[in-house]
Amino acid sequence: MRTVADVDSWADMPETSYPEQSERHARFWFSYTRIFVPENEAARSCQMAGNTVEYDGRYGEAPEGAYENFQVGVLYLTDEGWRCDGTGTGP
């Protein structure tokens, strides 16, 4: 499995796109692309998301049978540290 993260592409997200619980905190959107090769059919089914596709090689080599999918989320700073309440396939 390989993960490619990005924050720069999300720098201009409108304030209205942030979740309510992140208000009044330092916060930012981030994304990551997961590149993975499932061990078997059951593992493949568990990893599928609405945007999962066969890996096209754009981030470098991967074994045959690799897939990729994309997730986004918001990180925000609380008194206890950085928090992310979950990621999804779109804002």
C-alpha positions in Angstrom: 0.0 0.0 0.0 1.2 3.5 -0.8 -0.4 6.8 0.2 0.0 10.1 -1.5 -1.2 13.2 0.5 -2.0 16.7 -0.6 -2.9 19.9 1.2 -2.1 22.6 -1.4 -4.9 21.8 -3.7 -7.4 22.5 -0.9 -6.1 25.8 0.3 -8.9 27.9 -1.2 -11.9 25.9 0.2 -14.7 28.3 1.2 -15.4 28.7 5.0 -18.9 27.2 4.4 -17.3 23.9 3.4 -15.8 23.2 6.8 -17.7 21.0 9.3 -19.4 22.8 12.2 -17.3 21.2 14.9 -14.1 22.7 13.4 -15.3 26.3 13.8 -13.0 28.6 15.9 -10.1 26.2 15.4 -7.0 26.3 13.2 -8.1 24.0 10.4 -7.4 22.8 6.8 -8.6 20.4 4.2 -6.4 17.6 3.1 -6.6 14.7 0.7 -4.9 11.4 0.1 -4.8 8.8 -2.6 -4.4 5.2 -1.5 -2.8 2.7 -3.8 -3.3 -0.9 -2.8 -3.2 -4.5 -4.0 -5.9 -6.6 -2.3 -4.9 -10.0 -1.1 -8.1 -11.7 -2.2 -11.6 -10.9 -3.4 -12.9 -10.4 0.1 -10.1 -7.8 0.8 -10.9 -6.1 -2.5 -14.6 -5.8 -1.6 -13.7 -4.3 1.8 -11.5 -1.6 0.2 -13.8 -0.5 -2.5 -15.2 3.0 -2.5 -17.3 4.9 -5.1 -14.2 6.3 -6.7 -12.0 3.2 -6.6 -10.4 2.5 -10.0 -7.5 0.4 -11.4 -4.2 2.1 -10.6 -2.9 4.0 -13.7 0.7 4.4 -12.6 0.7 8.2 -12.1 2.5 8.0 -8.8 5.1 5.4 -9.7 5.2 1.7 -10.1 2.9 -0.7 -8.3 2.4 -4.4 -8.5 0.0 -5.8 -11.0 -3.6 -5.7 -9.8 -3.2 -2.4 -7.9 -6.2 -0.1 -7.3 -6.4 3.5 -6.1 -9.0 5.6 -4.4 -9.2 9.2 -3.1 -10.3 10.5 0.3 -10.6 14.0 1.7 -11.1 15.4 5.2 -10.6 18.3 7.6 -7.9 18.4 10.3 -8.5 20.9 13.1 -6.5 21.8 16.2 -8.2 21.2 19.6 -6.8 21.6 23.1 -6.0 17.8 22.9 -4.2 18.1 19.5 -5.1 17.7 15.9 -8.4 15.9 15.2 -10.0 14.5 12.1 -13.6 13.2 12.5 -13.5 11.2 9.3 -12.7 11.2 5.6 -14.9 10.7 2.6 -14.8 10.7 -1.2 -15.7 14.4 -1.5 -16.2 17.5 0.6 
